[in-house]
Amino acid sequence: MKPTKFAKYLTDYLTVYLPKERGYSINTIKSYRDNMMLLLNFMRNKHHVGADKIDFKDITQGRIIEYLNWLECERNNCVSTRNSRLSSLHAFFRFMLYRSPEHLHEWHRILAIKVKRTPNAKVVYLTSEGIKLLLEQPDTTKPKGRRDLALLSLMYESAARVQEIADLTPSKVHFGKPTTLKITGKGNKTRIVPISEKGAKLLKKYMEEKGLLNNWANEQPLFDNGQEDKLSRMSISNIVKKYADIARNLNRSAIPEGVSPHSLRHSKAMMLQESGINLIYIRDFLGHSSVTTTEIYARISQRQKIEAIEKTSLAPDVDSLPIWQKNKGLLQWLESLG
């Protein structure tokens, strides 16, 4: 079977352009690939065009819009996910502008599709009370519970993204003063993240039990699924949700709804910000490319707002006022004396 032009260019895009010309990380390329696979599934299921037959004549602005609506309505993707998928498609069709100019008009029509407006996402994070409660939930009498405790603790300590945690190996952990993690984040950017002494002791104890301090285990997953495979993003999300649900039943005010792995990242960032740490340091700690992204944590918590209001209040202390000022006026006070 002769491959279509679409198949040829998509293969070049994923195997040559993204990794070699743009230098994208494996995780980023997988994300782009998964989006294209969704589009191929949509074309097969909704328009009966298989991946082996699909060509550029089948890809139109109307069908891309239909695909985006399908993501929202049938796959129940949120608007931000829809926008992320559209951004990925835009990247591919910008690549196609110079590879298939005979379809230039249609590529411009697709690139003209706008992202949907989304409400400002609520930052779900835990207070120190909530983090302590969450960390009390794993059953440490069982190996899986000890693994989960080490996992939750390290996610908070390092404020790492869920994929960054999944990709950790023992070789990325350096025990010292302080203990540090070598984390590879978005765009293959590497950063060194320190963790606390208590967090390091817990991690070291877990690694000793698992035999992960031996040289032969250097490249094994730091957190595995019991079959020596690294935990997936979904597995880590399920672990966080499991213990958040248990903790919420004990104290609903300490554990908000919607806690996810990213909530632990938010929690650490918020506590750094509340401690007066400069946003530039928090940016580097989180691995943000711009401090603009980090500024979300400058939205101070309700507790800080109340403290700031109290500190800046210029209202006189009512207890220090003369007795007559506590009443309606001097005349009434004088009249009461008679």
Buried (B, 14 or more C-beta within 10 A) or exposed (E): EEEBBBBEBBEBBBEEBBBEEBEBBEBBBEBBBEBBEBBBEBBBEEEEBEBEBBEBEEBBBEBBBBBBEBBBEEEEBEBEEBBBBBEBBBBBBEBBEEBBEEBEEBBEBBBEBEBEEEEEEEBBBBBEEBBEBBBEBBEBEEEEBBBBBBBBBBBBBBBBBBBBBBBBBBBBBEEEEEBBBBBBBBEEEEBEBBBEEEBBEBBBEBBEEBEBBEEEBEEBBBBBEEEEEBBEBEBBBEBBBEBBEBBBEEEEEBBBEEBBBBBBBBBBBBBBBBEEBEBEEBBBBBBBEEBEEBBBBEEEBEEEEEEEEEEEEEEEEEEEEEEBEEEEEEEEBEEEEE
